[in-house]
Amino acid sequence: MQDRIRKVLAAHGKMAVDPTVVDAGADLYELGLTSHASVNVMLALEDEFDIEFPDEDLKKSTFSSVSNLESVVGRLAEE
């Protein structure tokens, strides 16, 4: 799952660094993810995993690290 999330970040995150090699706990916003790009990442993750982010998960902390994304996407994919 983490590899798929990283591929989505690489394709849609428009980050200054390669998200496929950053630490899972690294702050993606410090690495160049913008709020606008995080919306694109969210939409791509919804398509990739056939999920829908509920309003309570649409917050900066959800998209702040690969680990956080993996946790939320994993939970949503199980529902």
QUITAGI-V763489 format. One record per residue. N is the residue number from 0. RES is the residue in one small letter. SS is DSSP state (helix for helix, strand for strand, loop for the rest). D_CENTER is the distance of its C-alpha to the mean C-alpha in Angstrom with 2 decimals. Layout:
{{N RES SS D_CENTER} {N RES SS D_CENTER}}
//
This chain:
{{0 m loop 11.23} {1 q helix 9.58} {2 d helix 11.11} {3 r helix 9.81} {4 i helix 6.08} {5 r helix 7.53} {6 k helix 9.64} {7 v helix 7.37} {8 l helix 6.11} {9 a helix 9.89} {10 a helix 11.06} {11 h helix 9.46} {12 g loop 8.25} {13 k loop 11.99} {14 m loop 11.88} {15 a loop 15.27} {16 v loop 14.46} {17 d loop 13.39} {18 p loop 9.97} {19 t loop 11.66} {20 v loop 14.14} {21 v loop 12.82} {22 d loop 13.38} {23 a loop 10.82} {24 g loop 11.91} {25 a loop 12.02} {26 d loop 11.20} {27 l loop 8.78} {28 y loop 10.88} {29 e loop 13.94} {30 l loop 12.93} {31 g loop 12.89} {32 l loop 9.74} {33 t loop 11.63} {34 s helix 11.46} {35 h helix 12.51} {36 a helix 9.90} {37 s helix 7.13} {38 v helix 9.36} {39 n helix 9.45} {40 v helix 5.81} {41 m helix 6.47} {42 l helix 9.73} {43 a helix 8.97} {44 l helix 7.04} {45 e helix 10.12} {46 d helix 12.36} {47 e helix 11.25} {48 f helix 11.62} {49 d loop 14.17} {50 i loop 12.84} {51 e loop 12.98} {52 f loop 11.22} {53 p loop 14.37} {54 d helix 15.36} {55 e helix 15.28} {56 d helix 11.51} {57 l loop 11.11} {58 k loop 11.41} {59 k helix 10.35} {60 s helix 10.23} {61 t helix 7.51} {62 f helix 5.01} {63 s loop 7.64} {64 s loop 7.06} {65 v helix 6.08} {66 s helix 8.78} {67 n helix 7.84} {68 l helix 4.81} {69 e helix 7.58} {70 s helix 10.11} {71 v helix 9.18} {72 v helix 8.47} {73 g helix 11.57} {74 r helix 13.56} {75 l helix 13.03} {76 a helix 13.88} {77 e helix 17.01} {78 e loop 18.28}}
//
